[in-house]
Every structure is written in structure tokens, then in C-alpha cells.
């Protein structure tokens, strides 16, 4: 599932984000959502979030518990 719709993302959700410094390489960073920073209901490049460890980036995909 991609992270373009705000309704799909909530606090405590495990996600993969792309940090600003990693936009060119596409390197993903995994973490738990602490805050949603995008107020719009949809964003084409992904909803911006702050992870529990303080890193900020756009959600690339939502980690599905069924993937494990």
C-alpha cells in the first residue's frame, strides 16, 4: 500500500519513508509514525510524517503485517 492517502496513515503505524537526503537514491527508512505533517487528504509524492525517532520524510509504503 502506498502512502499517498492521509486516511491510510495514523500514529503507531509502521511505514517506510524517503528522507529528503535520500530522494535521489530512493533509500527507504523504516519506522513508526509519531506525527502526520501533511494536512491535505492526498499528496502525489506521499504524506509527510515524523517518525518516533524524529526523522521526517514522505511515506513510500505502509508495512503490511502479512508481509512477515
N, C-alpha and C positions, 0 to 999 in steps of 0.2 A: 504494500500500500504506500502510495506517495504522500508527501506532507504538504500538499497544496491547499487542502481544505482545513480551516481552523476548527471546524466541528469535530474532526477526527483526532485532534490533539488535546491533551489535558495533562495537568500536573501528575507526576508519578509515572508517566508513560515512558517506556524505553524506546529511544529513537537513534537513528544515525543522522548526524548533521554534517554540513560542509562549512568549515570555518572560512572567514574572509581570506586568510592567508593561503588556504588550500583550494581556492576556486579554480585556479589553472590546472592543478594536478587532479582534482576531484577526490582527494583523500578524505575518507569518512572518519568521523569521530563519534563513538558510541557513548551514550549517557542517558540520564534520567531527567525529564523536563521539570524545571523548577518554576519558570515563568514563561508565559506567552507574550512576545513583544510586538507581534503584528496584530493590529486591531481589525484589519479587513477580514472578511469571511473567506477570501480566496487570494492566493498570491501565486503567480505562474512559476516563480523560482523557489517556492517553498516558504512556509510560515517561519518567521524568525523566532527563536526561543533562546532562553538562558538555561543551561544545564545546572544541576545541583553543584557541580564543581566550579561554576562561574563562567564557563566558556559560552560564547554566543555564536550562533550560526543559523543557517536555514535548514529545515528538515528535508533530508533527501529521501528517507524512507522510515516507516514505522516498523519496529522489530516485532514480528509475529511470534507469539509463544509456540505456535505449531511448527516453527522452523527448527526447533531443537530436537 
